Amino acid sequence: YVKEMGLDFWEKYLHEAIEAGAKLEKDEQDVKQEISYAMVSIYKDLKVYDKAYDFLVEQAAGYSWLNLSVVQEIVRKIGYCDRLKSALYTRLAKNDLSKENEKEFEQIKNWLVFEYNS
């Protein structure tokens, strides 16, 4: 029950954030990327790993940092990572990360390639 209530709350929050973003001339993807780090944490804590993964992909595509241990936990739970690998390769090719964040993205990419080479 608590998990379902939490999901309902955050789904409503997400919908409202997207609507607010539209009023500021931001599209849905921009809004999702801006709140992705928080949504990854929320869905991970609720143990809704498929939704956490979706926001992890958004985070990789448009946010400036990722955390290897969070990526490992989520990917191990869902067992796949193709969209995340693709987002990482694309993001690294943009060359828009700080050296520290780029290093973390590279470590994550290397772990994904080593663990989930598909």
C-alpha positions in Angstrom: 0.0 0.0 0.0 2.7 2.4 1.0 4.6 1.6 -2.2 1.5 2.2 -4.4 0.8 5.5 -2.6 4.4 6.6 -3.2 4.2 5.7 -6.8 0.9 7.6 -7.2 2.4 10.6 -5.5 5.6 10.7 -7.6 3.7 10.0 -10.9 1.5 13.0 -10.1 4.5 15.1 -9.2 6.2 14.1 -12.5 3.1 15.0 -14.5 2.8 18.4 -12.7 6.5 19.1 -13.3 6.1 18.4 -17.0 3.1 20.7 -17.2 5.0 23.4 -15.4 8.0 23.0 -17.7 5.7 23.4 -20.7 4.7 26.8 -19.4 8.4 27.7 -19.3 8.8 26.4 -22.9 10.6 23.3 -21.9 9.7 20.0 -23.5 9.0 16.8 -21.6 12.5 15.4 -22.2 14.2 18.5 -20.8 12.1 18.4 -17.7 12.8 14.7 -17.2 16.5 15.2 -17.6 16.5 18.1 -15.1 14.8 16.0 -12.4 16.3 12.6 -13.4 18.8 12.3 -10.5 16.0 12.7 -8.0 13.6 10.4 -9.8 16.3 7.7 -10.0 16.7 7.9 -6.3 13.0 7.9 -5.6 12.2 4.9 -7.9 15.3 3.0 -6.6 14.1 3.5 -3.0 10.6 2.3 -4.0 12.2 -0.7 -5.7 10.6 0.2 -9.0 13.8 -0.5 -11.0 12.3 -0.3 -14.5 11.3 3.3 -13.9 14.6 4.0 -12.1 16.3 2.7 -15.2 14.2 4.9 -17.5 15.4 8.0 -15.5 18.9 6.7 -15.4 18.9 6.8 -19.2 17.6 10.4 -19.0 20.2 11.3 -16.5 23.0 9.9 -18.7 21.6 11.7 -21.7 21.2 15.2 -20.2 22.5 15.5 -16.6 26.1 16.1 -15.7 26.8 13.2 -13.4 26.1 9.5 -12.7 27.0 7.3 -9.8 28.6 3.9 -10.6 27.1 2.1 -7.5 23.6 3.4 -8.3 24.0 2.2 -11.9 25.3 -1.2 -10.8 22.4 -1.7 -8.4 19.7 -0.8 -10.9 21.2 -2.6 -13.9 21.8 -5.8 -11.8 18.1 -5.7 -10.8 16.7 -5.3 -14.3 19.4 -7.3 -16.2 19.8 -5.1 -19.3 21.5 -1.9 -20.2 21.5 -1.3 -24.0 19.7 2.1 -23.8 22.0 3.2 -21.0 25.1 2.2 -22.9 23.8 4.1 -26.0 23.1 7.2 -23.9 26.6 7.0 -22.4 28.3 6.7 -25.7 26.3 9.6 -27.1 27.0 11.7 -24.1 30.7 11.0 -24.0 30.9 11.9 -27.7 29.4 15.3 -27.0 32.4 16.1 -24.9 30.4 18.4 -22.6 31.3 16.9 -19.2 33.8 18.1 -16.7 36.9 15.9 -16.5 35.8 14.4 -13.2 32.3 13.6 -14.5 33.7 12.3 -17.8 35.9 9.9 -15.8 32.8 8.6 -13.9 30.9 8.2 -17.1 33.8 6.2 -18.6 34.0 4.0 -15.6 30.3 3.3 -15.9 30.5 2.6 -19.6 33.5 0.3 -19.1 31.6 -1.6 -16.3 28.5 -2.0 -18.5 30.6 -3.2 -21.5 32.5 -5.7 -19.2 29.5 -7.0 -17.3 26.8 -6.8 -20.0 28.6 -7.2 -23.3 25.7 -7.7 -25.7 
